[in-house]
Amino acid sequence: MRQPFVSTRIVAGISVVAFLAGCTTFSKDGGFNTVASTASERLGKDAVIVMTDADRKTVAKRTQEILANPLTMDDAVQLALLNNRDLQASYAELGISEADLVQAGRLPNPGFSFSRTRASNGDLTINRSFTTSVLSVLTMPVATRIESRRFEQTKLLTANAMIAAAADAQRAYVNAVAAQQAARYAAQVKDSAQAGAELALRMRQAGNFSKLDYEREQAFYAESVAQSAKTQQEATAAREKLTRTMGLWGAQGEYKLPDRLPDLPKDKPELDDIERYAMQNRLDIQAAKLQTQSLATSLGLTKATRVINVLDVGYLNNFESDRGREPGYEISVEVPIFDWGSAKVGRAEATYMQSVNRLAQTAIDARSEVRVSYAGYVTSYEVAKHYRDEVVPIRKAISDEMLLRYNGMLASVFELLADSREQIGAVNGYIQALKDYWLAQTDLQLAVGGRLPQATVAHNSTETQPASLTNSQGR
């Protein structure tokens, strides 16, 4: 009378196993909602994952709409989030991690064995067994919790990769626009130098110009030709890097950039306690904390199962022709004679301590990065402000005075050209200072986790470009 009872228990156990196996399934968003929310909250942009032809068509349409107008810095970041293939490839980590989570919540398939033998005397023997791992059932809740934390960690790391890609696009945009601006100004300088060289040649031929002054004009023209070619090549390289970062190709590469970088904000934002803000905001630190917690849980599981690695239970239903059916069960246990699991526990403890120290170093590095980035941000703002408020206005005043002297026939055309040459350093210096400021702001945003506190800095400043810069470029 005990055989039906055993069979009932086995069937009930199998039913529980089947129920547990169906509990863990794939989520609808595949973990991407974390990335999308991060893009919206920290960047003010839309992050998309391209999985189907419909997704690709939607992205292509959105891309064409953005490319219809001259690109802004925000447009460049948005295009990178839509089209950058490396970024799309990093999103696959979400699927891999979620698959590990689902697998951890599903028991290994049970095993079934069957054998049929016939003895020489004609007796028939049939052996049938149905086995499953009890240890997997016991450890499944802990294993699922470990993989759940790893999945959360992957979400944070993927979102952090998205923020890094946005920063790369912003840097590429700043470099491309600044390089284009410098190349355009170098071309104007070359044209001015060419006019001066031709005038010097005519005056030299007429005997009204010394050989020394003539050679100076020719030398300046030759140098300006080389400088123009160099800046043009740099502008081409910077534009191509921006194109790659945004993931554009073919006709999409014919986008239009603005003539100059966004203006310097009128006032520098005061960012108080930015170091503490970064510690709370950075996703890589949050991910490192989750990894350490996951390893702590894994260490507990390792210690709990250090002795028993195999524990299988099986249901038997054998048959012999002379004895009839013989139902029963079997238990398989690994006997810890040679290996008591000390090596496995030691490895787990070392891995945990490795994670603890790496978490601490990540926090140390992050604090240092914030301090360095903030110092660079403050310095670059002050330098650009100095060019805007001091150097450029002084050069403009000198230029205006020289023009008055020329109009009053108190200065020659060559003196006017010489003054124009002296403005080159001021103009190029301001372009470089403005570029350095926007790059420093990008580095600081990345160092604090995607967005500066209080979001007091705007790209589209209404302040006008210094008049002397425009006039110098147009001269």
C-alpha positions as a Markdown table, in Angstrom:
| # | Residue | x | y | z |
|---|---|---|---|---|
| 1 | Met | 0.0 | 0.0 | 0.0 |
| 2 | Arg | 3.0 | 2.3 | 0.2 |
| 3 | Gln | 3.8 | 2.3 | -3.5 |
| 4 | Pro | 0.9 | 4.5 | -4.6 |
| 5 | Phe | 1.9 | 6.9 | -1.8 |
| 6 | Val | 5.4 | 7.2 | -3.2 |
| 7 | Ser | 4.1 | 7.6 | -6.7 |
| 8 | Thr | 1.8 | 10.4 | -5.5 |
| 9 | Arg | 4.7 | 12.2 | -3.9 |
| 10 | Ile | 6.8 | 11.9 | -7.0 |
| 11 | Val | 4.0 | 13.2 | -9.2 |
| 12 | Ala | 3.4 | 16.1 | -6.8 |
| 13 | Gly | 7.0 | 17.0 | -6.8 |
| 14 | Ile | 7.2 | 17.0 | -10.6 |
| 15 | Ser | 4.1 | 19.2 | -10.7 |
| 16 | Val | 5.8 | 21.7 | -8.3 |
| 17 | Val | 8.9 | 21.6 | -10.5 |
| 18 | Ala | 6.9 | 22.3 | -13.6 |
| 19 | Phe | 5.2 | 25.2 | -11.9 |
| 20 | Leu | 8.5 | 26.7 | -10.7 |
| 21 | Ala | 10.0 | 26.3 | -14.2 |
| 22 | Gly | 7.3 | 28.5 | -15.7 |
| 23 | Cys | 7.6 | 31.3 | -13.1 |
| 24 | Thr | 10.5 | 33.1 | -14.7 |
| 25 | Thr | 9.9 | 34.6 | -18.1 |
| 26 | Phe | 11.3 | 37.4 | -20.3 |
| 27 | Ser | 10.1 | 40.9 | -19.6 |
| 28 | Lys | 8.3 | 42.9 | -22.3 |
| 29 | Asp | 10.9 | 45.7 | -22.4 |
| 30 | Gly | 14.0 | 43.4 | -22.0 |
| 31 | Gly | 15.4 | 45.8 | -19.4 |
| 32 | Phe | 15.6 | 48.7 | -21.9 |
| 33 | Asn | 13.2 | 50.9 | -20.0 |
| 34 | Thr | 16.1 | 51.8 | -17.6 |
| 35 | Val | 18.2 | 53.0 | -20.5 |
| 36 | Ala | 15.3 | 55.0 | -22.0 |
| 37 | Ser | 14.5 | 56.6 | -18.7 |
| 38 | Thr | 18.1 | 57.5 | -18.1 |
| 39 | Ala | 18.3 | 59.2 | -21.5 |
| 40 | Ser | 15.1 | 61.1 | -20.9 |
| 41 | Glu | 15.9 | 62.2 | -17.3 |
| 42 | Arg | 19.6 | 62.9 | -17.6 |
| 43 | Leu | 20.0 | 63.9 | -21.3 |
| 44 | Gly | 16.6 | 65.1 | -22.3 |
| 45 | Lys | 16.9 | 62.7 | -25.3 |
| 46 | Asp | 15.2 | 59.6 | -26.7 |
| 47 | Ala | 17.1 | 56.3 | -26.6 |
| 48 | Val | 15.7 | 53.5 | -28.8 |
| 49 | Ile | 16.6 | 49.9 | -29.4 |
| 50 | Val | 16.4 | 48.8 | -33.0 |
| 51 | Met | 15.0 | 45.3 | -33.3 |
| 52 | Thr | 12.7 | 45.2 | -36.3 |
| 53 | Asp | 12.3 | 46.7 | -39.8 |
| 54 | Ala | 9.6 | 49.0 | -38.3 |
| 55 | Asp | 12.1 | 50.3 | -35.8 |
| 56 | Arg | 14.6 | 51.0 | -38.5 |
| 57 | Lys | 12.1 | 52.9 | -40.6 |
| 58 | Thr | 11.1 | 55.0 | -37.6 |
| 59 | Val | 14.7 | 55.8 | -36.8 |
| 60 | Ala | 15.4 | 56.7 | -40.5 |
| 61 | Lys | 12.4 | 59.0 | -40.6 |
| 62 | Arg | 13.4 | 60.7 | -37.3 |
| 63 | Thr | 17.0 | 61.1 | -38.6 |
| 64 | Gln | 15.9 | 62.7 | -41.8 |
| 65 | Glu | 13.7 | 65.2 | -39.9 |
| 66 | Ile | 16.7 | 66.2 | -37.8 |
| 67 | Leu | 19.1 | 66.5 | -40.7 |
| 68 | Ala | 16.7 | 68.8 | -42.5 |
| 69 | Asn | 18.1 | 71.7 | -40.5 |
| 70 | Pro | 21.6 | 72.8 | -39.4 |
| 71 | Leu | 22.7 | 70.5 | -36.6 |
| 72 | Thr | 22.8 | 71.7 | -33.0 |
| 73 | Met | 24.7 | 70.1 | -30.2 |
| 74 | Asp | 21.6 | 68.5 | -29.0 |
| 75 | Asp | 20.8 | 67.2 | -32.5 |
| 76 | Ala | 24.2 | 65.5 | -32.7 |
| 77 | Val | 23.6 | 63.7 | -29.4 |
| 78 | Gln | 20.1 | 62.6 | -30.4 |
| 79 | Leu | 21.4 | 61.2 | -33.7 |
| 80 | Ala | 24.0 | 59.2 | -31.9 |
| 81 | Leu | 21.5 | 57.7 | -29.6 |
| 82 | Leu | 19.4 | 56.7 | -32.7 |
| 83 | Asn | 22.0 | 55.5 | -35.1 |
| 84 | Asn | 25.3 | 54.6 | -33.4 |
| 85 | Arg | 25.9 | 50.9 | -34.1 |
| 86 | Asp | 28.3 | 50.3 | -31.2 |
| 87 | Leu | 25.7 | 51.7 | -28.8 |
| 88 | Gln | 23.0 | 49.4 | -30.3 |
| 89 | Ala | 25.5 | 46.4 | -29.9 |
| 90 | Ser | 25.9 | 47.3 | -26.2 |
| 91 | Tyr | 22.1 | 47.0 | -25.8 |
| 92 | Ala | 22.5 | 43.2 | -26.6 |
| 93 | Glu | 24.1 | 42.8 | -23.2 |
| 94 | Leu | 20.6 | 43.4 | -21.7 |
| 95 | Gly | 19.3 | 40.4 | -23.6 |
| 96 | Ile | 22.2 | 38.2 | -22.6 |
| 97 | Ser | 21.9 | 39.1 | -18.9 |
| 98 | Glu | 18.1 | 38.6 | -18.9 |
| 99 | Ala | 18.6 | 35.2 | -20.5 |
| 100 | Asp | 20.9 | 34.3 | -17.6 |
| 101 | Leu | 18.2 | 35.5 | -15.2 |
| 102 | Val | 15.5 | 33.4 | -16.9 |
| 103 | Gln | 17.8 | 30.4 | -17.0 |
| 104 | Ala | 18.5 | 30.7 | -13.3 |
| 105 | Gly | 14.8 | 30.6 | -12.6 |
| 106 | Arg | 14.3 | 27.4 | -14.6 |
| 107 | Leu | 15.3 | 24.0 | -13.4 |
| 108 | Pro | 17.4 | 21.7 | -15.6 |
| 109 | Asn | 15.3 | 19.3 | -17.5 |
| 110 | Pro | 14.7 | 16.0 | -15.7 |
| 111 | Gly | 16.4 | 12.8 | -17.0 |
| 112 | Phe | 14.7 | 9.7 | -18.2 |
| 113 | Ser | 16.4 | 6.4 | -18.8 |
| 114 | Phe | 15.1 | 3.1 | -20.1 |
| 115 | Ser | 16.7 | -0.3 | -20.6 |
| 116 | Arg | 15.3 | -3.6 | -21.7 |
| 117 | Thr | 17.2 | -6.9 | -21.4 |
| 118 | Arg | 16.4 | -10.6 | -21.8 |
| 119 | Ala | 18.2 | -13.3 | -20.0 |
| 120 | Ser | 19.3 | -16.6 | -21.6 |
| 121 | Asn | 16.5 | -18.4 | -19.8 |
| 122 | Gly | 13.9 | -16.0 | -21.5 |
| 123 | Asp | 13.3 | -13.8 | -18.4 |
| 124 | Leu | 12.6 | -10.2 | -19.4 |
| 125 | Thr | 13.9 | -7.2 | -17.4 |
| 126 | Ile | 12.8 | -3.6 | -18.0 |
| 127 | Asn | 14.4 | -0.7 | -16.0 |
| 128 | Arg | 12.8 | 2.8 | -16.2 |
| 129 | Ser | 13.9 | 5.8 | -14.1 |
| 130 | Phe | 12.9 | 9.5 | -14.0 |
| 131 | Thr | 15.5 | 11.7 | -12.1 |
| 132 | Thr | 15.7 | 15.4 | -11.3 |
| 133 | Ser | 18.2 | 17.6 | -9.3 |
| 134 | Val | 16.9 | 18.4 | -5.8 |
| 135 | Leu | 19.9 | 20.7 | -5.2 |
| 136 | Ser | 18.9 | 22.9 | -8.1 |
| 137 | Val | 15.4 | 23.2 | -6.5 |
| 138 | Leu | 16.9 | 24.2 | -3.2 |
| 139 | Thr | 19.3 | 26.7 | -4.6 |
| 140 | Met | 17.1 | 28.2 | -7.2 |
| 141 | Pro | 15.7 | 31.1 | -5.1 |
| 142 | Val | 19.2 | 32.3 | -4.2 |
| 143 | Ala | 20.5 | 31.8 | -7.8 |
| 144 | Thr | 17.6 | 33.8 | -9.1 |
| 145 | Arg | 18.3 | 36.6 | -6.7 |
| 146 | Ile | 22.0 | 36.7 | -7.7 |
| 147 | Glu | 21.1 | 36.8 | -11.4 |
| 148 | Ser | 18.4 | 39.4 | -10.8 |
| 149 | Arg | 21.1 | 41.7 | -9.2 |
| 150 | Arg | 23.4 | 41.1 | -12.2 |
| 151 | Phe | 20.6 | 42.0 | -14.5 |
| 152 | Glu | 20.1 | 45.3 | -12.6 |
| 153 | Gln | 23.8 | 45.8 | -12.8 |
| 154 | Thr | 23.8 | 45.3 | -16.6 |
| 155 | Lys | 21.0 | 47.8 | -16.9 |
| 156 | Leu | 23.0 | 50.4 | -15.1 |
| 157 | Leu | 26.2 | 49.7 | -17.1 |
| 158 | Thr | 24.3 | 49.8 | -20.4 |
| 159 | Ala | 22.7 | 53.1 | -19.4 |
| 160 | Asn | 26.2 | 54.4 | -18.5 |
| 161 | Ala | 27.5 | 53.3 | -21.9 |
| 162 | Met | 24.7 | 55.3 | -23.5 |
| 163 | Ile | 25.7 | 58.4 | -21.5 |
| 164 | Ala | 29.3 | 57.9 | -22.6 |
| 165 | Ala | 28.2 | 57.6 | -26.2 |
| 166 | Ala | 26.2 | 60.9 | -25.8 |
| 167 | Ala | 29.4 | 62.6 | -24.4 |
| 168 | Asp | 31.4 | 61.3 | -27.4 |
| 169 | Ala | 28.9 | 62.8 | -29.8 |
| 170 | Gln | 29.0 | 66.1 | -28.0 |
| 171 | Arg | 32.8 | 66.2 | -28.1 |
| 172 | Ala | 32.8 | 65.3 | -31.8 |
| 173 | Tyr | 30.3 | 68.0 | -32.5 |
| 174 | Val | 32.3 | 70.7 | -30.6 |
| 175 | Asn | 35.5 | 69.7 | -32.4 |
| 176 | Ala | 33.9 | 69.6 | -35.8 |
| 177 | Val | 32.2 | 73.0 | -35.6 |
| 178 | Ala | 35.4 | 74.6 | -34.1 |
| 179 | Ala | 37.6 | 73.0 | -36.8 |
| 180 | Gln | 35.2 | 74.3 | -39.5 |
| 181 | Gln | 35.2 | 77.7 | -38.0 |
| 182 | Ala | 39.0 | 77.8 | -37.8 |
| 183 | Ala | 39.3 | 76.6 | -41.4 |
| 184 | Arg | 36.9 | 79.3 | -42.7 |
| 185 | Tyr | 38.8 | 82.0 | -40.9 |
| 186 | Ala | 42.2 | 80.6 | -42.2 |
| 187 | Ala | 40.8 | 80.8 | -45.7 |
| 188 | Gln | 39.9 | 84.4 | -45.2 |
| 189 | Val | 43.3 | 85.1 | -43.8 |
| 190 | Lys | 44.8 | 83.4 | -46.9 |
| 191 | Asp | 42.7 | 85.6 | -49.2 |
| 192 | Ser | 43.8 | 88.7 | -47.4 |
| 193 | Ala | 47.4 | 87.6 | -47.5 |
| 194 | Gln | 47.1 | 86.9 | -51.3 |
| 195 | Ala | 45.8 | 90.4 | -51.9 |
| 196 | Gly | 48.6 | 91.9 | -49.9 |
| 197 | Ala | 51.2 | 89.8 | -51.7 |
| 198 | Glu | 49.9 | 90.9 | -55.1 |
| 199 | Leu | 49.9 | 94.5 | -54.1 |
| 200 | Ala | 53.4 | 94.2 | -52.8 |
| 201 | Leu | 54.5 | 92.7 | -56.1 |
| 202 | Arg | 53.1 | 95.5 | -58.1 |
| 203 | Met | 54.6 | 98.2 | -55.9 |
| 204 | Arg | 57.9 | 96.4 | -56.0 |
| 205 | Gln | 57.9 | 96.3 | -59.7 |
| 206 | Ala | 57.1 | 100.1 | -59.7 |
| 207 | Gly | 60.1 | 100.7 | -57.4 |
| 208 | Asn | 57.9 | 101.9 | -54.5 |
| 209 | Phe | 58.5 | 99.0 | -52.1 |
| 210 | Ser | 61.6 | 97.7 | -50.5 |
| 211 | Lys | 62.8 | 94.1 | -51.0 |
| 212 | Leu | 62.5 | 93.4 | -47.3 |
| 213 | Asp | 58.9 | 94.5 | -47.1 |
| 214 | Tyr | 58.1 | 92.6 | -50.3 |
| 215 | Glu | 59.6 | 89.4 | -48.9 |
| 216 | Arg | 57.7 | 89.7 | -45.7 |
| 217 | Glu | 54.4 | 89.9 | -47.6 |
| 218 | Gln | 55.3 | 86.9 | -49.7 |
| 219 | Ala | 56.4 | 84.9 | -46.6 |
| 220 | Phe | 53.1 | 85.7 | -44.8 |
| 221 | Tyr | 51.1 | 84.6 | -47.9 |
| 222 | Ala | 53.1 | 81.3 | -48.2 |
| 223 | Glu | 52.5 | 80.6 | -44.5 |
| 224 | Ser | 48.8 | 81.4 | -44.7 |
| 225 | Val | 48.4 | 79.0 | -47.7 |
| 226 | Ala | 49.9 | 76.1 | -45.7 |
| 227 | Gln | 47.9 | 77.0 | -42.6 |
| 228 | Ser | 44.7 | 77.1 | -44.6 |
| 229 | Ala | 45.4 | 73.7 | -46.1 |
| 230 | Lys | 46.1 | 72.2 | -42.6 |
| 231 | Thr | 43.0 | 73.6 | -41.0 |
| 232 | Gln | 40.9 | 72.4 | -43.9 |
| 233 | Gln | 42.2 | 68.9 | -43.5 |
| 234 | Glu | 41.6 | 69.0 | -39.7 |
| 235 | Ala | 38.0 | 70.2 | -40.4 |
| 236 | Thr | 37.5 | 67.3 | -42.7 |
| 237 | Ala | 38.8 | 64.8 | -40.2 |
| 238 | Ala | 36.7 | 66.3 | -37.4 |
| 239 | Arg | 33.6 | 66.2 | -39.5 |
| 240 | Glu | 34.1 | 62.5 | -40.4 |
| 241 | Lys | 34.6 | 61.6 | -36.8 |
| 242 | Leu | 31.3 | 63.3 | -36.0 |
| 243 | Thr | 29.7 | 61.4 | -38.8 |
| 244 | Arg | 30.9 | 58.1 | -37.4 |
| 245 | Thr | 29.9 | 59.0 | -33.9 |
| 246 | Met | 26.3 | 59.8 | -35.1 |
| 247 | Gly | 26.2 | 56.6 | -37.1 |
| 248 | Leu | 25.4 | 58.3 | -40.4 |
| 249 | Trp | 26.4 | 57.1 | -43.8 |
| 250 | Gly | 25.8 | 57.8 | -47.5 |
| 251 | Ala | 23.7 | 60.9 | -48.2 |
| 252 | Gln | 23.2 | 61.4 | -44.5 |
| 253 | Gly | 26.7 | 62.6 | -44.3 |
| 254 | Glu | 25.8 | 65.8 | -46.2 |
| 255 | Tyr | 24.4 | 67.5 | -43.1 |
| 256 | Lys | 25.0 | 71.2 | -42.4 |
| 257 | Leu | 26.8 | 72.5 | -39.4 |
| 258 | Pro | 26.4 | 76.0 | -37.9 |
| 259 | Asp | 29.0 | 78.6 | -38.7 |
| 260 | Arg | 30.2 | 78.8 | -35.1 |
| 261 | Leu | 30.0 | 77.2 | -31.7 |
| 262 | Pro | 27.3 | 78.2 | -29.2 |
| 263 | Asp | 28.2 | 81.3 | -27.3 |
| 264 | Leu | 29.7 | 81.3 | -23.9 |
| 265 | Pro | 27.1 | 81.6 | -21.1 |
| 266 | Lys | 27.0 | 85.0 | -19.6 |
| 267 | Asp | 27.5 | 83.7 | -16.1 |
| 268 | Lys | 29.3 | 80.6 | -14.9 |
| 269 | Pro | 27.0 | 78.4 | -12.9 |
| 270 | Glu | 27.9 | 77.8 | -9.2 |
| 271 | Leu | 28.0 | 74.0 | -8.7 |
| 272 | Asp | 28.0 | 73.4 | -4.9 |
| 273 | Asp | 29.0 | 70.1 | -3.4 |
| 274 | Ile | 29.4 | 68.6 | -6.9 |
| 275 | Glu | 31.5 | 65.7 | -5.6 |
| 276 | Arg | 28.8 | 64.4 | -3.4 |
| 277 | Tyr | 26.3 | 64.8 | -6.2 |
| 278 | Ala | 28.5 | 62.7 | -8.5 |
| 279 | Met | 28.8 | 59.9 | -5.9 |
| 280 | Gln | 25.0 | 59.7 | -5.7 |
| 281 | Asn | 24.4 | 60.1 | -9.5 |
| 282 | Arg | 27.1 | 58.0 | -11.2 |
| 283 | Leu | 25.7 | 54.8 | -12.7 |
| 284 | Asp | 29.1 | 53.0 | -12.7 |
| 285 | Ile | 29.3 | 53.3 | -8.9 |
| 286 | Gln | 25.7 | 52.0 | -8.5 |
| 287 | Ala | 26.6 | 49.1 | -10.8 |
| 288 | Ala | 29.7 | 48.3 | -8.8 |
| 289 | Lys | 27.7 | 48.3 | -5.6 |
| 290 | Leu | 25.2 | 45.8 | -7.1 |
| 291 | Gln | 28.0 | 43.6 | -8.2 |
| 292 | Thr | 29.5 | 43.5 | -4.7 |
| 293 | Gln | 26.1 | 42.7 | -3.2 |
| 294 | Ser | 25.6 | 39.9 | -5.8 |
| 295 | Leu | 29.0 | 38.4 | -5.0 |
| 296 | Ala | 28.2 | 38.5 | -1.3 |
| 297 | Thr | 25.0 | 36.5 | -1.9 |
| 298 | Ser | 27.0 | 34.1 | -4.1 |
| 299 | Leu | 29.6 | 33.6 | -1.4 |
| 300 | Gly | 26.8 | 32.6 | 1.0 |
| 301 | Leu | 25.5 | 30.1 | -1.5 |
| 302 | Thr | 29.0 | 28.7 | -2.1 |
| 303 | Lys | 29.5 | 28.2 | 1.6 |
| 304 | Ala | 26.1 | 26.5 | 1.9 |
| 305 | Thr | 26.8 | 24.0 | -0.9 |
| 306 | Arg | 30.5 | 23.5 | -0.3 |
| 307 | Val | 30.1 | 19.9 | 0.6 |
| 308 | Ile | 27.2 | 18.7 | -1.5 |
| 309 | Asn | 27.5 | 19.5 | -5.2 |
| 310 | Val | 25.2 | 16.7 | -6.5 |
| 311 | Leu | 21.9 | 15.7 | -5.0 |
| 312 | Asp | 19.5 | 13.9 | -7.4 |
| 313 | Val | 16.3 | 12.1 | -6.7 |
| 314 | Gly | 14.8 | 9.6 | -9.1 |
| 315 | Tyr | 11.6 | 7.6 | -9.5 |
| 316 | Leu | 12.1 | 4.0 | -10.5 |
| 317 | Asn | 9.6 | 1.7 | -12.2 |
| 318 | Asn | 11.3 | -1.6 | -13.0 |
| 319 | Phe | 9.8 | -4.8 | -14.4 |
| 320 | Glu | 11.0 | -8.4 | -14.4 |
| 321 | Ser | 9.0 | -11.2 | -16.0 |
| 322 | Asp | 9.3 | -13.5 | -13.0 |
| 323 | Arg | 8.8 | -10.8 | -10.3 |
| 324 | Gly | 6.5 | -8.3 | -12.0 |
| 325 | Arg | 6.7 | -4.5 | -11.5 |
| 326 | Glu | 9.1 | -3.0 | -8.9 |
| 327 | Pro | 8.4 | 0.7 | -8.3 |
| 328 | Gly | 10.7 | 2.7 | -6.0 |
| 329 | Tyr | 13.1 | 5.6 | -5.9 |
| 330 | Glu | 16.8 | 6.4 | -5.7 |
| 331 | Ile | 18.9 | 9.2 | -4.3 |
| 332 | Ser | 22.3 | 10.2 | -5.7 |
| 333 | Val | 24.7 | 12.1 | -3.5 |
| 334 | Glu | 28.3 | 13.2 | -4.2 |
| 335 | Val | 30.4 | 11.9 | -1.3 |
| 336 | Pro | 33.0 | 14.6 | -0.2 |
| 337 | Ile | 36.0 | 12.3 | 0.4 |
| 338 | Phe | 38.7 | 14.2 | -1.6 |
| 339 | Asp | 37.1 | 17.6 | -2.0 |
| 340 | Trp | 35.4 | 19.4 | 0.9 |
| 341 | Gly | 34.8 | 22.6 | -1.1 |
| 342 | Ser | 37.5 | 24.7 | 0.5 |
| 343 | Ala | 39.0 | 25.7 | -2.9 |
| 344 | Lys | 35.5 | 26.8 | -4.1 |
| 345 | Val | 34.9 | 28.8 | -1.0 |
| 346 | Gly | 38.4 | 30.4 | -1.2 |
| 347 | Arg | 37.8 | 31.4 | -4.7 |
| 348 | Ala | 34.5 | 32.9 | -3.9 |
| 349 | Glu | 35.9 | 34.9 | -1.0 |
| 350 | Ala | 38.8 | 36.2 | -3.1 |
| 351 | Thr | 36.4 | 37.2 | -5.8 |
| 352 | Tyr | 34.2 | 39.1 | -3.3 |
| 353 | Met | 37.2 | 40.9 | -1.8 |
| 354 | Gln | 38.3 | 41.8 | -5.4 |
| 355 | Ser | 34.9 | 43.4 | -6.0 |
| 356 | Val | 35.0 | 45.3 | -2.7 |
| 357 | Asn | 38.4 | 46.8 | -3.5 |
| 358 | Arg | 37.4 | 47.6 | -7.1 |
| 359 | Leu | 34.3 | 49.4 | -5.8 |
| 360 | Ala | 36.4 | 51.5 | -3.4 |
| 361 | Gln | 38.8 | 52.3 | -6.2 |
| 362 | Thr | 35.9 | 53.2 | -8.5 |
| 363 | Ala | 34.7 | 55.7 | -6.0 |
| 364 | Ile | 38.2 | 57.2 | -5.5 |
| 365 | Asp | 38.7 | 57.5 | -9.2 |
| 366 | Ala | 35.3 | 59.1 | -9.6 |
| 367 | Arg | 35.9 | 61.7 | -7.0 |
| 368 | Ser | 39.3 | 62.5 | -8.6 |
| 369 | Glu | 37.7 | 62.7 | -12.1 |
| 370 | Val | 35.1 | 65.2 | -10.8 |
| 371 | Arg | 37.7 | 67.4 | -9.2 |
| 372 | Val | 39.8 | 67.4 | -12.3 |
| 373 | Ser | 36.9 | 68.0 | -14.6 |
| 374 | Tyr | 35.5 | 70.8 | -12.5 |
| 375 | Ala | 38.8 | 72.5 | -12.3 |
| 376 | Gly | 39.1 | 72.3 | -16.1 |
| 377 | Tyr | 35.6 | 73.6 | -16.5 |
| 378 | Val | 36.1 | 76.6 | -14.3 |
| 379 | Thr | 39.5 | 77.4 | -15.9 |
| 380 | Ser | 38.3 | 77.1 | -19.4 |
| 381 | Tyr | 35.3 | 79.3 | -18.7 |
| 382 | Glu | 37.5 | 82.0 | -17.2 |
| 383 | Val | 39.9 | 81.8 | -20.1 |
| 384 | Ala | 37.1 | 82.0 | -22.7 |
| 385 | Lys | 35.5 | 84.9 | -20.7 |
| 386 | His | 38.9 | 86.7 | -20.7 |
| 387 | Tyr | 39.1 | 86.4 | -24.5 |
| 388 | Arg | 35.5 | 87.6 | -24.9 |
| 389 | Asp | 35.6 | 90.5 | -22.5 |
| 390 | Glu | 39.3 | 91.6 | -22.6 |
| 391 | Val | 41.4 | 90.4 | -25.5 |
| 392 | Val | 38.9 | 90.6 | -28.3 |
| 393 | Pro | 37.5 | 94.0 | -27.4 |
| 394 | Ile | 41.0 | 95.4 | -27.1 |
| 395 | Arg | 41.9 | 94.0 | -30.5 |
| 396 | Lys | 38.7 | 95.5 | -32.0 |
| 397 | Ala | 39.5 | 98.9 | -30.5 |
| 398 | Ile | 43.0 | 98.8 | -32.1 |
| 399 | Ser | 41.5 | 97.7 | -35.4 |
| 400 | Asp | 39.0 | 100.5 | -35.4 |
| 401 | Glu | 41.7 | 103.1 | -34.6 |
| 402 | Met | 43.9 | 101.8 | -37.5 |
| 403 | Leu | 40.9 | 101.9 | -39.9 |
| 404 | Leu | 40.3 | 105.6 | -38.9 |
| 405 | Arg | 44.0 | 106.4 | -39.6 |
| 406 | Tyr | 43.8 | 104.6 | -42.9 |
| 407 | Asn | 40.7 | 106.6 | -43.9 |
| 408 | Gly | 42.5 | 109.8 | -42.9 |
| 409 | Met | 45.5 | 108.8 | -45.0 |
| 410 | Leu | 47.6 | 108.6 | -41.9 |
| 411 | Ala | 48.3 | 104.9 | -42.4 |
| 412 | Ser | 49.1 | 102.8 | -45.4 |
| 413 | Val | 47.3 | 99.8 | -46.7 |
| 414 | Phe | 50.2 | 97.6 | -45.6 |
| 415 | Glu | 49.9 | 98.9 | -42.0 |
| 416 | Leu | 46.2 | 98.0 | -42.2 |
| 417 | Leu | 47.1 | 94.5 | -43.4 |
| 418 | Ala | 49.7 | 94.2 | -40.7 |
| 419 | Asp | 47.1 | 95.0 | -38.1 |
| 420 | Ser | 44.8 | 92.4 | -39.6 |
| 421 | Arg | 47.6 | 89.8 | -39.2 |
| 422 | Glu | 48.0 | 90.7 | -35.6 |
| 423 | Gln | 44.3 | 89.9 | -35.0 |
| 424 | Ile | 44.9 | 86.3 | -36.1 |
| 425 | Gly | 46.1 | 85.2 | -32.7 |
| 426 | Ala | 43.2 | 86.8 | -30.8 |
| 427 | Val | 40.6 | 85.3 | -33.1 |
| 428 | Asn | 42.1 | 81.8 | -33.1 |
| 429 | Gly | 42.6 | 82.1 | -29.4 |
| 430 | Tyr | 39.0 | 82.8 | -28.8 |
| 431 | Ile | 37.9 | 79.9 | -31.0 |
| 432 | Gln | 40.1 | 77.6 | -29.1 |
| 433 | Ala | 39.0 | 78.9 | -25.7 |
| 434 | Leu | 35.4 | 78.5 | -26.6 |
| 435 | Lys | 36.0 | 75.0 | -27.9 |
| 436 | Asp | 37.9 | 74.1 | -24.6 |
| 437 | Tyr | 34.9 | 75.4 | -22.6 |
| 438 | Trp | 32.3 | 73.2 | -24.3 |
| 439 | Leu | 34.7 | 70.2 | -24.1 |
| 440 | Ala | 35.3 | 70.8 | -20.4 |
| 441 | Gln | 31.6 | 71.0 | -19.8 |
| 442 | Thr | 31.1 | 67.7 | -21.6 |
| 443 | Asp | 33.8 | 66.1 | -19.5 |
| 444 | Leu | 32.2 | 67.4 | -16.3 |
| 445 | Gln | 28.8 | 66.2 | -17.3 |
| 446 | Leu | 30.2 | 62.7 | -17.9 |
| 447 | Ala | 32.1 | 62.8 | -14.6 |
| 448 | Val | 28.9 | 63.5 | -12.6 |
| 449 | Gly | 26.8 | 61.0 | -14.4 |
| 450 | Gly | 25.1 | 62.7 | -17.3 |
| 451 | Arg | 23.7 | 66.1 | -16.3 |
| 452 | Leu | 25.0 | 69.0 | -14.2 |
| 453 | Pro | 23.0 | 69.7 | -11.0 |
| 454 | Gln | 20.2 | 72.2 | -11.5 |
| 455 | Ala | 20.9 | 72.2 | -15.3 |
| 456 | Thr | 21.8 | 75.8 | -15.2 |
| 457 | Val | 23.9 | 75.7 | -18.4 |
| 458 | Ala | 22.0 | 76.0 | -21.7 |
| 459 | His | 23.5 | 75.4 | -25.2 |
| 460 | Asn | 21.4 | 78.0 | -26.9 |
| 461 | Ser | 22.6 | 81.1 | -25.3 |
| 462 | Thr | 21.0 | 84.3 | -26.6 |
| 463 | Glu | 24.2 | 86.3 | -26.0 |
| 464 | Thr | 25.7 | 87.5 | -29.3 |
| 465 | Gln | 29.2 | 86.7 | -30.6 |
| 466 | Pro | 31.8 | 89.4 | -29.9 |
| 467 | Ala | 31.6 | 91.8 | -32.8 |
| 468 | Ser | 35.3 | 91.9 | -33.4 |
| 469 | Leu | 35.4 | 88.1 | -34.1 |
| 470 | Thr | 32.7 | 88.5 | -36.8 |
| 471 | Asn | 34.4 | 91.5 | -38.2 |
| 472 | Ser | 37.8 | 89.9 | -38.2 |
| 473 | Gln | 36.5 | 86.9 | -40.0 |
| 474 | Gly | 34.8 | 88.9 | -42.6 |
| 475 | Arg | 37.8 | 91.2 | -43.3 |
